[in-house]
Amino acid sequence: MACAAAIASPRGAGRVLAASGETTAPWWEVGLWVAVLLGAILLLAVFVYVYRSRVRGGDVGAGPEFSLQDLRVLRERGDLTEAEFDHLRANLLADVRDGRRAPDGTDGPSTG
């Protein structure tokens, strides 16, 4: 009868399990390990985000980059109007002038 009463109460159940050789972790210890696991997952997510943004160069949604020659070809094929060509050419030249783009079409200032 004492065994049934011990199993019915949480404290008694722990004593019965401890007497049988099995142990249970207190709720705070389980909560601590869950918090550690969630923290590790969060840290991994931040690491992956930073790594991917550095690999991609930081401009994830910048879109395709065109060289001046690409813009000329698009204008000659009729894919760009003269006004669109002039606008995009001015933006491209401003990027080169401000150092955001090298004259050869790559990102950043030229090395040569």
N, C-alpha and C positions, 0 to 999 in steps of 0.2 A: 504494500500500500504506500509506503514511503517513496518507493521508486516512481509510482504513478504521479504522486504529488510533486516530486522533484522535476519530472519532465513537464508538468503543466506550467510551472513558473519559469521564466527565463533564467533566473539565477540558479535555480535548481537544475535546469537542463545543462548548464555549463558545468556544474559539479558532477553530474552523471557522466557527461562526455569526458571530463578530465579524469574521472575515476576509471573510465574504460580505456584510457591511453590516448584518446583523441582530444585535441584542444581546439578552441575557437578563438579567433582574433576579436578583440573588443571593437565596437563600432567606430571609434575614433581612429583606430589603426587602419581599418579598411578605408575610411574616408581620407586618411592621409595618403595612402597609396593611390587612390583614385585621383586625388589632386596632383600628385607627382606625375602620374601618367598623362593627365590632361595638360599639365604644364610642358611635358616633353613633346606632346603632339603639337601644341601651340608653338613651341620653340622651333620644331622642325618645319612647320608651315611658314614661319617668318624667314627661316634660312632659305627655304626653296624659293620664296617670293623674291628675296634679295638676290639670290644667285641667278634666277631667270631674268630679272630686270637688268642685271649687269651683262649677262650673255647677249641679250637682245639689244643692248645699247641704251636702255632707258626709254626710248620712244617706241612704246608698244603699239600705239594706235596712230602713228604718224602717216601711214600709207606709203605707197610706192614713191621712190625717188626717181626723177628723170634728169637726164643730162640735156644740155642745150641741143645736142644732135637728135636726141629722142623727140624733143618738142618740134624740131624742124621736120622730122619724118612724119609726125602726126599731123602737122599743118599741111604738108604736101599731099598726104593721103586724103585730106578733107575731114579728118576726125576733130580738128581744132579750127575754130574761126580765127581770123586775124586778131581780133580783140582778145580772145582767150590766150592766143600765143603770146601777145605783147604782155598781158598780165602775168602769165607764168614765167616768161623770160625775165621780167622785172623782179619777181620774187626770187628766182634762181640767182640772178646777179647780186641782189641784196644779201642773200645768204653767203655768197662767196666774199663779198666786200666786208661783211661783218665777222667773217671767220667761222661761221657755222658749217661751212661746206668748202671743200677744196675745189680748185678749178677743174680737176679731173673727174668730178662727180661723186667723190667719196665724202664721208662725213669728216668734219674737222679741218683744221688748217693743213695746208700742203707742207710736206717735209723737204721739198727740193727747191 
